[in-house]
Amino acid sequence: MHQRNLLQYIIVLLKGTAMGAADVVPGVSGGTIAFISGIYEELLASISSVNLGTLKVLKNEGIKAAWNKVNGNFLLALLSGIFISILSLSKLISFLLENHPILVWAFFFGLVLASILYIASQITKWRFMTYILLVVGAIFAYYITTLQPMVTENSSPLFIFIAGSLAICAMILPGISGAFILVLLGAYKPVLDAIHNKDIQLLATLAAGAVVGLLSFSKVLNWLFKHHKNFTLAALTGFILGSLNKIWPWKETLTWRVNSHGENVPFNEQSVSPFNFEGDNQLMLAIFLAIAGFVLILLLEKLATFSPKK
């Protein structure tokens, strides 16, 4: 675990803010931002260090020792950034997605495209299996983006618990959005309704599932990074490559759903060419914003390697 000064923790908080902004957008994963900003492996290691051993340290050595064991300062700074971002940006991003969807998706498309090149560049040795895992990861992620969302909705406690576990796994997995997994499972509307109606029981069940999923899946990913880093990076690169279909800016809506405000919103969409798009394709501005997203990743890479003097 890294020892940091105040300025370095402020940078971690800013990276958390970027993760939170990505997580607000259904189809973009905060895990992607964590990776390209250079904190992904530390995040996995910190989360997976939360176990029964931590409770023993807490009991025998006190709060400070347990806090240090789980890299508490890092997690606090990062989670604060995510929380601040979700609170401050969710309404803005929702407004932009509703009123300027092509431009928002174009920006994120450029951002994710650059992250693919960055993560692939971290692979130190390419073998036959590396290429296979990249292709399999891409096909799997693409397949997920083409699945039909479940029409029937389920709000039983067991289902919501499992949905929370799967969604949080997707959220820390670069390339796949947790919000999109909830949509696929038919749990997105019950969760939104629970937030709107302040259904504490359902939200607590979702949170419990998320905690279980996060603690278990982070351990698996942490182990894979330690023992099979190149293969893991190849699969993650494939995941993000395949997920590009979900954030392609030009979409044709196939079916609609009613949201928690009683408004009709797109439910199932398919990607189309900008030249076959019905309406103003905003092509030049979309290309400009895609380039802006691409450049932002280059800046984030610089930020990842930036280490202020103590």
HELIX and SHEET records of a PDB file:
HELIX    1   1 LEU A    6  VAL A   24  1                                  19    
HELIX    2   2 GLY A   30  ILE A   36  1                                   7    
HELIX    3   3 TYR A   40  SER A   48  1                                   9    
HELIX    4   4 LEU A   52  GLU A   61  1                                  10    
HELIX    5   5 ILE A   63  LYS A   69  1                                   7    
HELIX    6   6 GLY A   72  ASN A   99  1                                  28    
HELIX    7   7 PRO A  101  SER A  121  1                                  21    
HELIX    8   8 PHE A  128  THR A  146  1                                  19    
HELIX    9   9 PRO A  157  ILE A  172  1                                  16    
HELIX   10  10 GLY A  178  LEU A  185  1                                   8    
HELIX   11  11 TYR A  188  HIS A  196  1                                   9    
HELIX   12  12 ILE A  200  HIS A  227  1                                  28    
HELIX   13  13 LYS A  229  SER A  243  1                                  15    
HELIX   14  14 LEU A  283  THR A  305  1                                  23    
SHEET    1   A 2 LYS A 251  VAL A 258  0                                        
SHEET    2   A 2 ASN A 264  SER A 271 -1                                        
END                                                                             
